[in-house]
């Protein structure tokens, strides 16, 4: 037996209302979310909000006083990228259950919406954070060390 157009429409409207409630709940959950991460050298702690914007930067234990500008800058950038990556992962994880219902990650047929493109900046932030965790910032630290060893550091 075929489902009538009215029944299909009623199901679609109910699904849309359910999705709208879930999106509202996700937004509320994320409105209070933040991520706080310390640099690997434990000299800097950065907190970002759900949009990845800095909400706090702390210089820990006076370590910054003995650091050169380039080294301190590298620690701030590292902690910021890691915090932004962590927050991006939280946002993606929050919306993942919703994505399964409406086709995030692909074009929703006929909608003209490319969810992959919409979430690309978050995915890129997660990837940058993974790179930072796996040694991308080591190159900058190596350059700083080389400058200090050769007397080119300030």
N, C-alpha and C positions, 0 to 999 in steps of 0.2 A: 504494500500500500504506500502510495506516494504521500509525502508530507505536504500539506497545503502551504501556499505562500504566506498566509497569515501566521501559521505555526512557525515557519522558518523565520519570519520577521520578528515574531515575539521572542524567539530564542536569541536572535541577533541583538535585539534591544536589551534583553536581560544580560547577555554577555557583555555588551558595551557598558551597561550600568555597573556591573561587577568589576570590570577593568578600570572604570573611572574611580571607583571606591579604592581599589588596590593602589592606583597611582597616587591618589590623595594621601593614603596611609604611608606610602613610600616617601613622598615629599615631606610629610610631617616628620617621619623618622630621620630623614637626612637633614632637615633644617637644624637639628641639634647635634648633628654628627661632626666629629673632628678626628683628625689623626695627628698624633704626636710621635716624632721620631728623633733619635739622637744620631749624630754623626758617629762613624766608627771610632774616631779618636775620643769620643765622649766629651768633646769640648762645647758642642752646640746642640740645642734641642729646638726643633721647629714644630709648631702646630699650625695646621691648615684646616679650613672649613670645608664643607661639602663641595664648594666651587673651586677648591684648590688654592684659595687665597690665604696668604699668611694671616694668622690671627695672633701669633705670639712667636717671638724668637728669644731664647734664653742662652746666655753664655755661662757655662757651668764651671764651678770650682775655680774660677779665676784663671783657667788654663789659657784663655784668650790673651792674657797679658804677656805671655812668653812666646806667642805665635806671631809670625810675620803676617803682613796684610794678605799676601797671596794664599798662605796656608789657612788663615782664618776664613777667607773668602771661599776657598775650596770646601771647607767643613760646612759652612752655611749652605752652599749650593748642594752639596751632597745630602744633607739632612732635609733640605727643602724638596729635592727631587724624590727622595724616599718617602717623605710624608705625602706628597702629591700622588705618588704611585699607590700608596696604601689607601688613600681616600678614593682614588679612581677605582681601585679594585672593590672597595666597599659599595660605591655607587653602582658599578656593574653588577655586583652580587645582589644588590637590593632590587634591581630591575630585571634580573634574569628570570625569576618566576613569571613575571608579566610578559616577558618576551616570548615565552613558549606559547602563550595564548594568542598573540597577535602577530607573530612572525618576525620579531626583531632578528637582525642578522641577515635578513634578506628583504627583497622587495615584497611588500604585501600586495598581492595581485590586485591591480587596478587602483591602488591607493596613490601611487607616485611617490611613496615614502621609502627611502633607502635607509633602513635602520642602521646598517653597517656604517654608512657615512655619518650619520648623526652621532654614533658612539665612537667613531674613529679617534677623536681627541683623547677620550678616556683610555682607550686601548693603547694608544701611543704613550700616554703617561705611565701606564702599567709597564710597558716594555722598557721605557727609559729607566724606571725604577729598578727593574730586573737587571738592566745593564749596569747601573750604578752599584748594585749589590755584588755583581760579579766582576768588579775590577775596572769599570770604565773610569772611575775617579782616581784609580791608582796611577793612571798616566799623568794626570795633573799633579798628584803628589810626588811622583818621580821627577817631574820637571822642576818642582819647587825644591826638592832635595838636591838635584843637580845644580840649580842656581845657587843655593846656599853653599854647596861644596866648592863651586868654582868662584865664589865671591861675587856672583852676579845678583844675588838676592838682596833685598833691602831690609 
